[in-house]
Amino acid sequence: MTNAVNARTPRGREVRVRFELSDLELRVEAADASDDQPVPRHAKDDDESGRGLALVEALADRWGVEPRSPVGKVVWAVLTLPEGIAPLPHPSLPGSGALQAPDSGCEDRQAQ
């Protein structure tokens, strides 16, 4: 997302972030109006930037870049959720989900 915010684009061109949870996959997108393609690099220990795509490569199951209409690009990454984690509907957002860990068999107890 930092790259999208810092991209050299004309004034008034918005950046966008989008999250989509479906089945056991979370798709994260960052869009900007720049046509410059992201390139992973190897940051030095004292570099203050340059690790974003390295983190994406390390954490995501897959990632890529798609054209954004009418201009720009969308950089996306997909993370597969561990088995046993199921999305729950969020009460205020139709079609959204929160994550629920599998039942451990332990009961919650309140102090009396």
N, C-alpha and C positions, 0 to 999 in steps of 0.2 A: 504494500500500500504506500509505503514511503516513496518508492520509485514513481508511482502514479501521481502523487502530490507534487513531487519535484520535477516531473517531466516538463520539458520545454514545449508548452502549448499556448495557443492564442488565448487571450483573456476571454472569459465567459464560457470556456470549455470546461465542463464539469468532470470530476472523477467520480467513480461509483464503486461501491463495494457491495457484494451480494453473497449471501450464504443460502445454500439449499440443502436441506436434510431429507433424504429419501432412503427407505429401507435401512441399510447399514452403511451408507456412504454420506459424507459431508463434503459438499463442493463449495469452495471459496473462490470468488472472482474479484479481481481488481481491474477496473477499466479506466483508460485515459484516452486523450485525443492525439497522442503521439504515435507515429508510425515506427519509431525506433524499437527494434526488437530487443528483449532482455537477453543478456548473456551472463551465464554464471561465471564468477571469477573467484580467484583464491586470494582473499584478503590477508594481509600481513598481520601479525599480532598487534601492532600498534595502529592499524588502520581504524578509522572511526566509522567506516561504512563499507559496504561491499559484501555483506554476509547474507542478505535477504534470500537470494535464490539458493545459496548453499543450505540454508535452513529448510527451504521448501523442498529441495531434493532429498534432504535427510529425513524429513517428517512425512512427506506426502507419498502415497502409493503411485501416483502419476500426476503429471502437470503438463501444461502446454500453453500455447498462445493462439488466439483466434482473431480474425478481423472484427472490428467494431464498426457498425454502420451508423452514420455515414463516414466517419473518420476514426482512426485510432485502432486500438487493440484491447483485447481482454486477456489477461493472464489468469489462468485458473489452476487450481490444485484440488485433488480428490484424496480424502483420507477415509480409509475403511475403518469403521468402528469395531471394537472387539466384540466377539460373540457374547451374547448375554446382556448386552446393552441395548435397550429398546427405546425408541423415541416415544415420548408421551405428548399429547396435544397441550399446547400452551393455552391457558384460558382466554387470553386477550388477542391472540394472533391466529386467525384461521389458517390451517394447513401447516403451522409451525410445530416444532417439537422440542421438548426438553429431553434430557437423557436420564434414564433410570437404571441404576445398577441392579444386577440380579439379586433376588431374595436370598439373604444369607441364612435364613432360618432363625435368626435372632429376633426377639421381640423388642420393641421400644418400650421402656418402662419410665413412668414419671415418678419423681420423688413425691412421697406422701407426707 
